[in-house]
Amino acid sequence: MGQVASHLARASGQIARGDATSALRSSGFGLSALTSVIARLEQLLNENTRPTDMATEEYPKEFEPLVSAYPRRLSYAR
Protein backbone atom coordinates (compact mmCIF):
# COMPACT_ATOMS: atom_id res chain seq x y z
CA MET A 1 0.00 0.00 0.00
CA GLY A 2 2.96 2.28 0.60
CA GLN A 3 3.97 1.97 -3.02
CA VAL A 4 0.57 3.22 -4.12
CA ALA A 5 0.89 6.34 -1.98
CA SER A 6 4.48 6.90 -3.09
CA HIS A 7 3.66 6.69 -6.80
CA LEU A 8 0.60 8.93 -6.50
CA ALA A 9 2.50 11.51 -4.41
CA ARG A 10 5.23 11.53 -7.03
CA ALA A 11 2.59 11.99 -9.76
CA SER A 12 1.02 14.95 -7.96
CA GLY A 13 4.43 16.63 -7.60
CA GLN A 14 5.14 16.07 -11.28
CA ILE A 15 1.77 17.59 -12.23
CA ALA A 16 2.54 20.61 -10.06
CA ARG A 17 5.83 21.07 -11.94
CA GLY A 18 4.06 20.70 -15.29
CA ASP A 19 5.65 17.36 -16.18
CA ALA A 20 2.53 15.63 -17.52
CA THR A 21 4.34 12.72 -19.17
CA SER A 22 6.13 11.68 -15.97
CA ALA A 23 2.95 12.25 -13.96
CA LEU A 24 1.04 9.94 -16.27
CA ARG A 25 3.71 7.27 -15.89
CA SER A 26 3.80 7.58 -12.09
CA SER A 27 0.02 7.49 -11.79
CA GLY A 28 0.00 4.36 -13.97
CA PHE A 29 2.47 2.71 -11.58
CA GLY A 30 0.26 3.78 -8.68
CA LEU A 31 -2.82 2.31 -10.33
CA SER A 32 -0.98 -0.94 -11.02
CA ALA A 33 0.12 -1.19 -7.38
CA LEU A 34 -3.42 -0.42 -6.18
CA THR A 35 -4.82 -3.15 -8.44
CA SER A 36 -2.33 -5.58 -6.88
CA VAL A 37 -3.42 -4.61 -3.36
CA ILE A 38 -7.08 -5.07 -4.28
CA ALA A 39 -6.38 -8.50 -5.79
CA ARG A 40 -4.57 -9.62 -2.64
CA LEU A 41 -7.42 -8.42 -0.42
CA GLU A 42 -9.94 -10.26 -2.59
CA GLN A 43 -7.88 -13.44 -2.26
CA LEU A 44 -7.89 -13.08 1.53
CA LEU A 45 -11.64 -12.55 1.62
CA ASN A 46 -12.37 -15.52 -0.62
CA GLU A 47 -10.22 -18.00 1.29
CA ASN A 48 -11.64 -20.17 4.03
CA THR A 49 -9.99 -18.55 7.04
CA ARG A 50 -11.13 -21.18 9.54
CA PRO A 51 -8.45 -23.82 10.06
CA THR A 52 -9.59 -27.39 9.78
CA ASP A 53 -9.19 -29.75 12.69
CA MET A 54 -7.98 -32.95 11.10
CA ALA A 55 -8.36 -34.84 14.38
CA THR A 56 -12.14 -34.52 14.14
CA GLU A 57 -12.36 -35.78 10.57
CA GLU A 58 -14.05 -39.10 10.06
CA TYR A 59 -12.51 -41.99 8.14
CA PRO A 60 -14.01 -45.29 7.03
CA LYS A 61 -14.09 -47.86 9.88
CA GLU A 62 -12.36 -50.48 7.74
CA PHE A 63 -9.18 -48.39 7.96
CA GLU A 64 -9.30 -48.02 11.75
CA PRO A 65 -6.69 -50.75 12.46
CA LEU A 66 -4.30 -49.19 9.94
CA VAL A 67 -4.82 -45.70 11.30
CA SER A 68 -4.28 -46.75 14.92
CA ALA A 69 -1.18 -48.81 14.04
CA TYR A 70 0.45 -46.01 12.06
CA PRO A 71 1.86 -44.05 15.05
CA ARG A 72 3.37 -47.25 16.46
CA ARG A 73 5.06 -48.01 13.15
CA LEU A 74 6.46 -44.48 13.09
CA SER A 75 7.92 -44.81 16.58
CA TYR A 76 9.58 -48.13 15.70
CA ALA A 77 11.04 -46.66 12.50
CA ARG A 78 13.16 -44.23 14.48
N, C-alpha and C positions, 0 to 999 in steps of 0.2 A: 504494500500500500504506500510505502514511503517513496517508491519509484514513481508512482502516479503523481504524487504531490510535487516531487522534484521536477519531473518533466513539464507539468503544467505551470509551475512557477517560472521555469526557464522560458516557456512559451510566452507568458505574460510580460516578462522583461524584454523579450525580443520584439514583441508587438509595440511596447512603449518606446523602443529605440527605432522603430520603423523597419525592422528586419522581418518582413512578412514571410519570406521563404524559409528562414530558420524557425520562425514561430510555427509555421505549418508542420514542419518536420518534427519539432518537439511535441506539439500537441498530438501528432500521430503516434509518437512513442508513448505518450501518456494514455491515449485511448487504448493502445495495444496492451499496456500494463494493466489498465482497469478491466479490460475484457478477461485477462488472465485471472485477476482476483475474483471476478464474478464467477468464472468457471470453477475455480477451486471451492468457492462457497457453495455453489450448487452441488458439487460432488459431496461435500460434507453433509448437506441437508438430505441428499438422496440415499446416503448410506445408512444401514441399520446400525445405530450407535449402541444398541444394547448388546453386551457380550453374551455369548452363548455359554451355558454351563453344560459341558460335555458329560459330566458325571450324572446328570439327570436324564440323559438321552436313553431311550429304550433300544434294545437290540433283540433279535429273535432268540427265543429260549434254547433253540438247538445249539447255539454258539456259547451258551453259558459256561460249559466246562472249559472251552478254549480260552474264553475271556478271563476266567478266574485263574487258570494255570499260567497265563502269560506273565504276570509279575514274578512268579516263582522262577520261570525259565530265565527271565532277565537277571535275577539275582544270582543264579547259578552260572550264568555266562561271564560274570565278572571274575 
